[in-house]
Amino acid sequence: MAGRGRGKFKSRLERPAAVVVCSQVGSGAAAGGRRRRRLVCGSRGGGLSLSVSLKNLISKMSTNENANTAAARLNRFKNKGKDTTEMRRRRIEVNVELRKAKKDDQMLKRRNVSTLPDDATSPLQENRSNQVSAHWSVEEIVRGVNSNNMELQLQATQAARKLLSREKQPPIDNIIRAGLIPKFVSFLGRADCSPIQFESAWALTNIASGTSEQTKAVVDGGAIPAFISLLASPHTHISEQAVWALGNIAGDGSAYRDLVIKFGAIEPLLSLLAVPDLSSLASGYLRNVTWTLSNLCRNKNPAPPIEAIEQILPTLVRLLHHDDHEVLADTCWALSYLTDGSNDRIEVVVKTGLVPQLVKLLGCSELPIMTPSLRAIGNIVTGTDEQTQIVIDSGALSVFPSLLSHHKNNIQKEAAWTMSNITAGRQDQIQRVVDHGLVPYLIGILRKGDFKSQKEAVWAVTNYTSGGTIDQIVYLVQAGVVEPLLNLLSAKDSKTVLVILDAISNIFLAAEKINETEKLCLMIEECGGLDKIEALQSHENEQVYKASSTLIEKYFSAEEEEDQNVVPESTAASYTFQIQGNTPDTFKF
């Protein structure tokens, strides 16, 4: 989830001592710490280093996303003067932090890194007579591939595969320039020689794991329909390699994803999982199919065709109940992509009834599963109040104490982001947040969370103050929100400062309604907040300057006329305030 200077690929590289040409390699959504969301796919690149576990060879990815202006974001969140649809549909292009490094823990593309004897699934075994193929030059490979001798063609293709499986600097462009791709694609159709089908499929898979230009060369060579045909191969290792290749092509972006779909890949892919018990499938095979399906759900502008999503979703629901952690992680990432869009697209996912299972996975201790499930839940609550209510009714809020206090900052941040979308909902939904004891956790993040998490907690509080009842805002103040909120006014991020000033203004509006403005002013002064607000009057950002000046003039000006409903009554010791009896509540500090 996004720098993502990353390895944006799923690849197969060769371990030098290997003698087997096929292995089962799973996807492996890296658990580090991935944007949503809304998941924008970042740049490719980054080499892979050899290690014992293939999962450890998958590099994390990152991307950058520009945020909207503060005013635009404020408009999305403000309740005042807005209908609920506009208010809820806010964070389509906003969060500059949430959609960075953690978004793309799942690989867009992967190369085949190694093959070990213990992983053998192919009947094709390399023997000493063809080990020399590993040392062929590109020119020798070209001559061998173009010969009329099938054995020589096989050895040359195998030699090309070995070069492309090299850990460092595989000569992908040299192979492309040599014009070998059309020959490799033609070898995919050689049903009379399954070894050459497998070797050419492997070679093309690794070419497609490269840059967009390199992937384009594979697509332009006619590989997509050839790989789709191979999905039905009676040889499992060949079928799996075709799955892998299609996943790399679809992972390149929306255009090739849609081309894979247009050529009819979904039905044969889903048929590979049409067995009574998914556990009967080899784990690596199941992981690869799941990963490829997730890439067919990935990317926006445009999003995948809704018909394709409806075709894939029943299988994703089934995979969501599997017990393999990598399968669960990639399935959750797929759902996070599908929920990253309009309310209509969110509804297509929600109506399958999968939210309770997603919430169950949200509470698991496995970070690679927790991260994408939290992303998906967070995306769903950007939808309508009804969609948000399904998340609440599924018990999600009971998981948030652990999420908001998680040792991983990214989990805290995304949890706070999710809370900010829930507190932008109805007052009864805000009350559920209160009832689950989540306000102190948000305040805790304001006090000592990392700044990215603090910014999301600020939004959660501001949304709360925008739509909450007087009683709910009173509770928020009594819980101690004012001081940590004001302390963040010293942040250098002017957008965050504006959001905080908006929250303070909302709290003052509530105080006015119960004639507690003076008490709130004293509280702000006593914690040093007035000095911070006054200092903002010289801020370089004009919006910050105007907002802070408005607060000072309205509530802290010496020339302010006394409210005749709150007249100070002199006593020997001090002044007390008469509170009208018909006020709904009062600040009791």
C-alpha positions as CSV (number, residue, x, y, z in Angstrom):
1,M,0.0,0.0,0.0
2,A,3.1,3.3,-1.4
3,G,9.1,5.0,-1.6
4,R,7.5,2.7,-3.3
5,G,11.1,2.5,-5.0
6,R,10.2,-0.7,-5.1
7,G,10.0,-4.0,-6.6
8,K,6.8,-3.7,-8.4
9,F,6.9,-7.2,-9.6
10,K,6.5,-10.8,-8.9
11,S,9.4,-12.6,-10.4
12,R,11.2,-15.9,-10.7
13,L,15.0,-15.7,-10.3
14,E,17.2,-18.7,-10.4
15,R,19.2,-20.0,-7.5
16,P,22.6,-21.1,-9.0
17,A,22.5,-24.6,-7.8
18,A,19.0,-25.3,-8.8
19,V,18.2,-28.2,-11.1
20,V,14.5,-27.9,-11.2
21,V,12.7,-25.4,-13.4
22,C,9.4,-25.1,-11.6
23,S,8.5,-24.0,-8.1
24,Q,5.5,-22.8,-6.3
25,V,5.9,-19.3,-5.1
26,G,3.2,-17.4,-3.3
27,S,2.4,-13.8,-3.4
28,G,3.3,-12.4,-0.1
29,A,1.8,-9.1,0.7
30,A,4.6,-7.6,2.6
31,A,3.6,-6.7,6.0
32,G,5.4,-3.6,6.5
33,G,3.9,-1.1,7.6
34,R,0.7,-0.1,2.5
35,R,-2.0,3.8,1.0
36,R,-5.1,2.9,0.6
37,R,-5.7,3.5,-0.5
38,R,-6.8,4.5,-2.2
39,L,-4.3,2.7,-3.6
40,V,-2.4,4.3,-6.2
41,C,0.2,2.2,-7.9
42,G,3.6,3.7,-7.6
43,S,6.7,3.5,-9.6
44,R,8.4,0.3,-10.5
45,G,11.9,-0.8,-10.0
46,G,14.1,-2.1,-7.4
47,G,16.1,-5.3,-7.6
48,L,15.6,-8.4,-5.5
49,S,18.2,-9.9,-3.4
50,L,18.6,-13.7,-2.9
51,S,17.5,-15.0,0.5
52,V,16.3,-18.2,2.1
53,S,12.6,-17.3,1.9
54,L,11.0,-16.1,-1.3
55,K,8.6,-14.0,0.7
56,N,11.6,-12.0,1.9
57,L,12.6,-11.3,-1.6
58,I,9.5,-9.2,-2.3
59,S,10.3,-5.5,-1.9
60,K,7.9,-3.0,-0.5
61,M,6.4,-0.4,-2.7
62,S,5.5,3.1,-2.2
63,T,3.9,6.0,-4.1
64,N,3.1,9.6,-3.6
65,E,-0.2,11.3,-3.8
66,N,-1.0,15.0,-3.7
67,A,-3.5,16.3,-1.2
68,N,-6.3,18.7,-1.9
69,T,-6.2,22.2,-0.5
70,A,-7.2,22.7,3.1
71,A,-10.4,24.5,2.0
72,A,-11.5,21.6,-0.2
73,R,-10.9,19.1,2.5
74,L,-12.7,21.2,5.0
75,N,-15.6,21.5,2.7
76,R,-15.8,17.7,2.4
77,F,-15.9,17.3,6.1
78,K,-18.1,20.1,7.2
79,N,-21.6,19.2,8.2
80,K,-23.0,22.7,8.2
81,G,-24.9,23.5,5.0
82,K,-24.3,20.1,3.4
83,D,-26.4,17.1,2.6
84,T,-25.3,13.8,4.0
85,T,-24.2,12.5,0.6
86,E,-21.8,15.4,0.0
87,M,-20.6,15.2,3.6
88,R,-19.7,11.5,3.4
89,R,-18.1,11.5,0.0
90,R,-15.1,13.4,1.1
91,R,-11.8,11.6,1.0
92,I,-11.6,10.7,-2.6
93,E,-8.3,12.5,-3.2
94,V,-7.3,13.8,0.1
95,N,-5.0,12.0,2.5
96,V,-1.4,12.7,1.5
97,E,-0.1,10.3,4.1
98,L,-2.4,7.4,4.2
99,R,-1.8,6.5,0.7
100,K,1.9,6.2,0.8
101,A,4.3,3.4,1.8
102,K,1.9,1.0,3.3
103,K,-0.5,0.9,0.5
104,D,1.5,-1.3,-1.8
105,D,2.8,-4.0,0.5
106,Q,1.2,-6.2,-2.0
107,M,3.2,-6.7,-5.2
108,L,2.1,-5.4,-8.5
109,K,4.5,-7.7,-10.3
110,R,6.7,-10.5,-9.3
111,R,9.7,-12.3,-10.8
112,N,10.5,-16.0,-10.3
113,V,13.4,-15.7,-8.0
114,S,14.6,-19.3,-7.4
115,T,13.9,-22.9,-7.8
116,L,15.0,-25.5,-5.3
117,P,15.0,-29.3,-5.8
118,D,12.5,-29.7,-3.0
119,D,10.0,-27.4,-4.8
120,A,9.9,-29.5,-8.0
121,T,6.5,-29.6,-9.6
122,S,7.7,-29.9,-13.2
123,P,8.4,-33.2,-14.9
124,L,11.2,-31.3,-16.8
125,Q,14.5,-31.8,-15.0
126,E,17.7,-30.2,-16.1
127,N,20.6,-32.5,-16.5
128,R,24.3,-32.0,-17.1
129,S,23.9,-32.1,-20.9
130,N,21.9,-28.9,-20.8
131,Q,23.5,-27.1,-17.9
132,V,25.7,-25.4,-20.5
133,S,22.6,-23.5,-21.6
134,A,23.0,-21.3,-18.6
135,H,26.1,-19.8,-20.2
136,W,24.7,-19.1,-23.7
137,S,25.1,-15.6,-25.1
138,V,22.0,-13.8,-26.5
139,E,23.3,-14.4,-30.0
140,E,23.6,-18.1,-29.4
141,I,20.1,-18.1,-27.9
142,V,18.7,-16.4,-31.1
143,R,20.4,-19.1,-33.3
144,G,19.0,-21.9,-31.2
145,V,15.5,-20.5,-30.9
146,N,15.4,-20.0,-34.7
147,S,16.7,-23.4,-35.5
148,N,14.5,-26.3,-36.8
149,N,15.7,-28.6,-34.1
150,M,13.2,-28.9,-31.2
151,E,15.8,-30.0,-28.7
152,L,18.0,-27.1,-29.6
153,Q,15.0,-24.7,-29.4
154,L,14.3,-26.1,-25.9
155,Q,17.8,-25.6,-24.7
156,A,18.0,-22.1,-26.1
157,T,14.7,-21.1,-24.5
158,Q,15.9,-22.6,-21.2
159,A,19.1,-20.6,-21.5
160,A,17.1,-17.4,-22.1
161,R,15.0,-18.2,-19.1
162,K,18.1,-18.6,-17.0
163,L,19.4,-15.2,-18.1
164,L,16.1,-13.6,-17.3
165,S,16.1,-15.3,-13.9
166,R,19.4,-13.8,-13.0
167,E,19.2,-12.0,-9.7
168,K,21.0,-8.8,-10.8
169,Q,20.4,-6.9,-14.0
170,P,18.7,-9.5,-16.1
171,P,19.2,-8.6,-19.8
172,I,15.5,-8.1,-20.5
173,D,16.0,-5.4,-23.1
174,N,18.6,-7.4,-24.9
175,I,16.2,-10.3,-25.2
176,I,13.5,-8.0,-26.5
177,R,15.8,-6.3,-29.0
178,A,16.8,-9.7,-30.3
179,G,13.2,-10.3,-31.4
180,L,12.7,-13.4,-29.2
181,I,9.3,-12.6,-27.8
182,P,7.3,-13.7,-30.8
183,K,9.1,-17.0,-30.9
184,F,8.5,-17.5,-27.2
185,V,4.8,-16.7,-27.6
186,S,4.6,-19.3,-30.4
187,F,6.3,-21.9,-28.2
188,L,3.4,-21.4,-25.7
189,G,1.1,-23.2,-28.2
190,R,3.4,-26.2,-28.5
191,A,1.1,-28.7,-26.7
192,D,3.3,-31.5,-28.1
193,C,6.2,-30.3,-26.0
194,S,5.2,-29.2,-22.5
195,P,8.8,-28.5,-21.5
196,I,9.2,-25.7,-24.1
197,Q,5.8,-24.3,-23.1
198,F,6.9,-24.1,-19.5
199,E,10.3,-22.6,-20.3
200,S,8.9,-20.0,-22.7
201,A,6.1,-19.1,-20.2
202,W,8.7,-18.6,-17.4
203,A,10.8,-16.4,-19.7
204,L,7.9,-14.3,-20.7
205,T,6.7,-14.0,-17.1
206,N,10.0,-12.5,-16.1
207,I,10.0,-10.1,-19.1
208,A,6.5,-9.0,-18.1
209,S,7.7,-8.4,-14.5
210,G,9.8,-5.4,-15.7
211,T,9.0,-1.9,-16.8
212,S,5.8,-0.9,-18.6
213,E,7.7,-0.9,-21.8
214,Q,9.0,-4.4,-21.2
215,T,5.5,-5.5,-20.3
216,K,4.2,-3.9,-23.5
217,A,6.6,-5.9,-25.6
218,V,5.1,-9.1,-24.2
219,V,1.5,-7.9,-24.7
220,D,2.3,-6.7,-28.3
221,G,3.7,-10.1,-29.0
222,G,0.3,-11.6,-28.5
223,A,1.0,-13.3,-25.2
224,I,-2.3,-12.6,-23.4
225,P,-4.6,-14.9,-25.3
226,A,-1.8,-17.5,-25.4
227,F,-1.5,-17.4,-21.7
228,I,-5.2,-17.6,-21.2
229,S,-5.2,-20.8,-23.3
230,L,-2.5,-22.2,-21.1
231,L,-4.7,-21.8,-18.0
232,A,-6.4,-25.0,-19.1
233,S,-3.2,-26.9,-19.5
234,P,-3.3,-30.4,-18.0
235,H,0.1,-29.7,-16.5
236,T,-0.3,-27.8,-13.2
237,H,3.1,-26.2,-13.3
238,I,2.4,-24.7,-16.8
239,S,-1.1,-23.5,-15.8
240,E,0.4,-21.9,-12.7
241,Q,3.1,-20.1,-14.8
242,A,0.3,-18.8,-17.0
243,V,-1.5,-17.5,-14.0
244,W,1.7,-15.8,-12.8
245,A,2.3,-14.1,-16.2
246,L,-1.3,-12.8,-16.4
247,G,-0.9,-11.4,-12.9
248,N,2.2,-9.5,-14.0
249,I,0.5,-8.1,-17.1
250,A,-2.6,-7.1,-15.2
251,G,-0.5,-5.5,-12.5
252,D,1.0,-3.1,-14.9
253,G,-2.0,-0.8,-14.8
254,S,-5.6,-0.3,-15.7
255,A,-5.2,-0.6,-19.5
256,Y,-3.5,-4.0,-19.4
257,R,-5.7,-5.2,-16.6
258,D,-8.8,-4.4,-18.7
259,L,-7.2,-6.1,-21.7
260,V,-6.6,-9.3,-19.8
261,I,-10.3,-9.1,-18.7
262,K,-11.4,-8.3,-22.3
263,F,-9.6,-11.4,-23.6
264,G,-11.7,-13.5,-21.2
265,A,-9.3,-14.4,-18.5
266,I,-11.7,-14.3,-15.5
267,E,-13.8,-17.4,-16.2
268,P,-10.9,-19.8,-16.8
269,L,-9.0,-18.3,-13.8
270,L,-12.1,-18.8,-11.5
271,S,-12.5,-22.3,-12.9
272,L,-9.1,-23.2,-11.4
273,L,-10.6,-22.7,-8.0
274,A,-13.9,-24.5,-8.8
275,V,-13.2,-27.3,-6.4
276,P,-15.3,-28.5,-3.4
277,D,-12.4,-27.9,-1.0
278,L,-9.8,-25.1,-1.7
279,S,-7.4,-26.9,0.7
280,S,-7.1,-29.6,-1.9
281,L,-5.1,-27.2,-4.1
282,A,-1.3,-26.8,-3.6
283,S,-0.8,-23.7,-1.4
284,G,1.6,-22.0,-3.9
285,Y,-0.9,-22.5,-6.7
286,L,-3.8,-21.1,-4.7
287,R,-1.7,-18.1,-3.6
288,N,-0.7,-17.3,-7.2
289,V,-4.3,-17.5,-8.4
290,T,-5.5,-15.3,-5.5
291,W,-2.7,-12.8,-6.2
292,T,-3.6,-12.6,-9.9
293,L,-7.3,-12.1,-9.1
294,S,-6.3,-9.3,-6.7
295,N,-4.4,-7.6,-9.6
296,L,-7.6,-7.8,-11.7
297,C,-9.3,-5.8,-8.9
298,R,-6.5,-3.3,-8.7
299,N,-6.0,0.2,-10.0
300,K,-8.3,3.1,-10.8
301,N,-8.9,5.7,-13.5
302,P,-10.7,3.7,-14.6
303,A,-11.7,1.1,-12.0
304,P,-12.3,-2.4,-13.2
305,P,-15.5,-3.1,-15.1
306,I,-18.3,-3.6,-12.6
307,E,-19.4,-6.8,-14.4
308,A,-16.0,-8.3,-13.9
309,I,-16.0,-7.4,-10.2
310,E,-19.4,-9.0,-9.7
311,Q,-18.0,-12.1,-11.4
312,I,-14.9,-12.3,-9.1
313,L,-16.6,-11.3,-5.8
314,P,-18.2,-14.7,-4.9
315,T,-14.7,-16.4,-5.2
316,L,-13.2,-13.6,-3.0
317,V,-15.9,-14.2,-0.4
318,R,-14.9,-17.9,-0.4
319,L,-11.2,-17.1,-0.2
320,L,-11.9,-14.8,2.7
321,H,-12.7,-17.9,4.8
322,H,-9.5,-19.8,3.9
323,D,-6.9,-20.4,6.5
324,D,-3.7,-19.6,4.5
325,H,-2.4,-16.3,5.6
326,E,-1.0,-15.2,2.2
327,V,-4.3,-16.1,0.5
328,L,-6.2,-14.1,3.2
329,A,-3.8,-11.1,2.8
330,D,-4.2,-10.9,-1.0
331,T,-7.9,-11.4,-0.7
332,C,-8.2,-8.5,1.7
333,W,-6.0,-6.3,-0.5
334,A,-8.4,-7.2,-3.4
335,L,-11.3,-6.1,-1.3
336,S,-9.5,-2.9,-0.3
337,Y,-9.2,-2.0,-4.0
338,L,-12.8,-2.8,-4.8
339,T,-14.0,-0.6,-1.9
340,D,-11.9,2.3,-3.0
341,G,-14.4,4.1,-5.1
342,S,-17.9,5.4,-5.3
343,N,-20.7,4.4,-3.0
344,D,-22.2,2.2,-5.7
345,R,-19.0,0.2,-5.9
346,I,-18.8,-0.1,-2.2
347,E,-22.3,-1.4,-2.2
348,V,-21.4,-4.1,-4.7
349,V,-18.9,-5.4,-2.1
350,V,-21.0,-4.8,1.0
351,K,-24.1,-6.6,-0.3
352,T,-22.2,-9.9,-0.5
353,G,-22.4,-10.0,3.3
354,L,-18.6,-10.3,3.7
355,V,-18.2,-7.4,6.2
356,P,-18.5,-9.6,9.4
357,Q,-15.7,-11.9,8.1
358,L,-13.6,-8.8,7.2
359,V,-14.1,-7.5,10.7
360,K,-13.1,-10.8,12.2
361,L,-9.8,-10.7,10.2
362,L,-9.4,-7.1,11.4
363,G,-9.0,-8.5,14.9
364,C,-6.4,-11.0,14.0
365,S,-2.8,-10.6,15.2
366,E,-1.2,-11.0,11.7
367,L,-0.1,-7.7,10.4
368,P,-0.2,-8.7,6.7
369,I,-3.9,-9.5,7.1
370,M,-4.8,-6.8,9.6
371,T,-3.4,-4.0,7.3
372,P,-5.5,-4.7,4.2
373,S,-8.6,-5.6,6.2
374,L,-8.3,-2.2,8.0
375,R,-7.9,-0.5,4.7
376,A,-11.0,-2.2,3.3
377,I,-13.0,-1.3,6.4
378,G,-11.7,2.2,6.2
379,N,-12.8,2.5,2.6
380,I,-16.3,1.2,3.3
381,V,-17.0,3.8,6.0
382,T,-16.2,6.5,3.4
383,G,-19.5,5.5,1.9
384,T,-23.0,6.1,3.0
385,D,-24.2,6.2,6.6
386,E,-26.0,2.9,5.9
387,Q,-22.8,1.2,4.7
388,T,-21.0,2.6,7.8
389,Q,-23.7,1.2,10.0
390,I,-23.0,-2.3,8.6
391,V,-19.4,-2.0,9.7
392,I,-20.5,-0.8,13.2
393,D,-23.2,-3.6,13.5
394,S,-20.5,-6.2,12.5
395,G,-18.7,-5.3,15.7
396,A,-15.8,-3.4,14.2
397,L,-15.6,-0.7,16.9
398,S,-14.8,-3.3,19.6
399,V,-11.5,-3.9,17.7
400,F,-10.4,-0.3,17.6
401,P,-9.0,0.1,21.1
402,S,-6.2,-2.3,20.1
403,L,-5.9,-0.6,16.6
404,L,-5.7,2.9,18.0
405,S,-3.0,1.9,20.4
406,H,-1.2,-0.5,18.1
407,H,2.6,-0.5,18.3
408,K,2.8,0.1,14.5
409,N,2.3,3.7,13.7
410,N,0.7,2.9,10.4
411,I,-2.0,0.9,12.0
412,Q,-2.7,3.7,14.4
413,K,-2.8,6.2,11.5
414,E,-5.2,4.1,9.4
415,A,-7.4,3.4,12.4
416,A,-7.6,7.1,13.2
417,W,-8.4,7.8,9.6
418,T,-11.2,5.2,9.8
419,M,-12.5,6.8,12.9
420,S,-12.6,10.2,11.2
421,N,-15.0,8.8,8.6
422,I,-17.2,7.3,11.3
423,T,-17.4,10.5,13.3
424,A,-18.4,12.2,10.1
425,G,-21.6,10.1,10.2
426,R,-24.8,10.4,12.2
427,Q,-25.1,11.4,15.8
428,D,-26.1,7.9,16.8
429,Q,-22.9,6.6,15.1
430,I,-20.8,9.2,17.0
431,Q,-22.5,7.9,20.2
432,R,-21.4,4.4,19.3
433,V,-17.8,5.7,19.2
434,V,-18.4,7.2,22.7
435,D,-20.0,4.0,24.0
436,H,-17.1,1.9,22.9
437,G,-14.7,4.1,24.9
438,L,-12.8,5.3,21.8
439,V,-12.6,9.0,22.5
440,P,-9.8,8.6,25.1
441,Y,-7.8,6.6,22.5
442,L,-8.1,9.4,20.0
443,I,-7.1,11.9,22.6
444,G,-4.1,9.7,23.5
445,I,-3.0,9.9,19.9
446,L,-3.4,13.6,20.0
447,R,-1.1,13.7,23.0
448,K,1.7,11.3,22.0
449,G,1.0,9.7,18.6
450,D,3.3,10.2,15.7
451,F,2.3,13.3,13.6
452,K,0.7,11.4,10.8
453,S,-1.6,9.6,13.3
454,Q,-2.2,12.9,15.1
455,K,-3.4,14.5,11.9
456,E,-6.0,11.8,11.4
457,A,-7.0,12.0,15.0
458,V,-7.5,15.8,14.5
459,W,-9.9,15.0,11.6
460,A,-11.7,12.5,13.8
461,V,-12.2,15.1,16.5
462,T,-13.2,17.9,14.1
463,N,-15.8,15.7,12.4
464,Y,-17.1,14.8,15.8
465,T,-17.5,18.4,16.8
466,S,-19.1,19.2,13.5
467,G,-21.9,16.7,13.8
468,G,-22.1,15.8,17.4
469,T,-24.8,16.8,19.9
470,I,-24.2,19.3,22.7
471,D,-23.9,16.4,25.1
472,Q,-21.4,14.6,22.9
473,I,-19.2,17.7,22.6
474,V,-19.4,18.3,26.3
475,Y,-18.2,14.7,26.9
476,L,-15.4,15.3,24.5
477,V,-14.2,18.4,26.4
478,Q,-14.6,16.7,29.7
479,A,-12.4,13.8,28.3
480,G,-9.6,16.3,27.9
481,V,-9.5,17.0,24.2
482,V,-8.8,20.8,24.4
483,E,-5.2,20.9,25.6
484,P,-3.7,18.3,23.3
485,L,-5.7,19.8,20.4
486,L,-4.3,23.3,21.1
487,N,-0.8,22.0,21.5
488,L,-0.9,20.8,17.9
489,L,-1.5,24.4,16.8
490,S,2.3,24.7,16.7
491,A,2.4,22.2,13.9
492,K,4.0,23.4,10.7
493,D,1.3,21.9,8.6
494,S,-1.2,24.7,7.9
495,K,-3.9,22.3,6.8
496,T,-3.9,20.6,10.2
497,V,-3.8,23.9,12.0
498,L,-6.9,25.0,10.0
499,V,-8.7,21.8,11.0
500,I,-7.9,22.3,14.6
501,L,-9.2,25.9,14.6
502,D,-12.4,24.6,13.0
503,A,-12.7,22.1,15.9
504,I,-12.1,24.9,18.5
505,S,-14.7,27.0,16.7
506,N,-17.2,24.1,16.8
507,I,-16.6,23.6,20.5
508,F,-17.2,27.4,21.2
509,L,-20.5,27.2,19.3
510,A,-21.6,24.4,21.7
511,A,-20.4,26.4,24.7
512,E,-22.4,29.4,23.5
513,K,-25.6,27.3,23.4
514,I,-25.1,26.4,27.1
515,N,-23.7,29.7,28.2
516,E,-20.3,28.3,29.0
517,T,-18.2,30.4,26.7
518,E,-16.3,32.1,29.6
519,K,-15.4,28.8,31.1
520,L,-14.1,27.6,27.8
521,C,-12.1,30.8,27.4
522,L,-10.5,30.3,30.8
523,M,-9.7,26.7,30.0
524,I,-8.0,27.7,26.8
525,E,-6.0,30.4,28.5
526,E,-4.9,28.2,31.4
527,C,-3.4,25.6,29.1
528,G,-1.6,28.2,27.0
529,G,-3.9,27.9,24.1
530,L,-4.7,31.6,23.8
531,D,-1.0,32.4,23.3
532,K,-0.9,29.8,20.5
533,I,-4.0,31.2,18.8
534,E,-2.7,34.7,19.1
535,A,0.6,33.7,17.5
536,L,-1.3,32.4,14.5
537,Q,-2.4,35.9,13.7
538,S,1.0,36.4,12.2
539,H,0.9,33.1,10.3
540,E,2.0,33.2,6.7
541,N,-1.1,31.3,5.6
542,E,-4.0,33.7,5.1
543,Q,-6.7,31.2,6.0
544,V,-4.9,30.4,9.3
545,Y,-4.5,34.1,10.0
546,K,-8.2,34.9,9.3
547,A,-9.5,31.9,11.3
548,S,-7.3,32.7,14.4
549,S,-8.2,36.3,14.2
550,T,-11.9,35.5,14.1
551,L,-11.6,33.4,17.3
552,I,-9.7,36.1,19.1
553,E,-12.1,38.8,18.1
554,K,-15.2,36.8,18.9
555,Y,-14.3,35.2,22.1
556,F,-11.2,36.9,23.6
557,S,-11.6,40.6,22.7
558,A,-11.6,43.0,25.7
559,E,-14.2,45.0,23.9
560,E,-16.6,42.1,23.7
561,E,-20.0,43.0,25.1
562,E,-21.2,41.1,28.1
563,D,-23.7,38.4,27.5
564,Q,-26.6,39.5,29.7
565,N,-27.5,35.9,30.3
566,V,-24.2,35.2,32.0
567,V,-23.6,38.1,34.4
568,P,-20.7,37.8,36.9
569,E,-21.9,37.9,40.4
570,S,-19.5,39.4,42.9
571,T,-18.6,37.5,46.1
572,A,-16.0,37.9,48.7
573,A,-13.8,35.3,47.2
574,S,-14.3,35.4,43.4
575,Y,-16.8,35.6,40.6
576,T,-19.3,32.8,39.8
577,F,-21.4,32.4,36.8
578,Q,-25.2,32.1,36.7
579,I,-26.1,29.2,34.3
580,Q,-29.6,29.3,32.9
581,G,-31.7,26.4,34.1
582,N,-33.0,25.5,30.7
583,T,-29.6,24.7,29.2
584,P,-29.2,21.2,27.9
585,D,-25.9,20.6,29.8
586,T,-22.9,22.3,31.2
587,F,-19.2,22.0,31.1
588,K,-18.1,20.4,34.4
589,F,-14.4,20.4,34.5
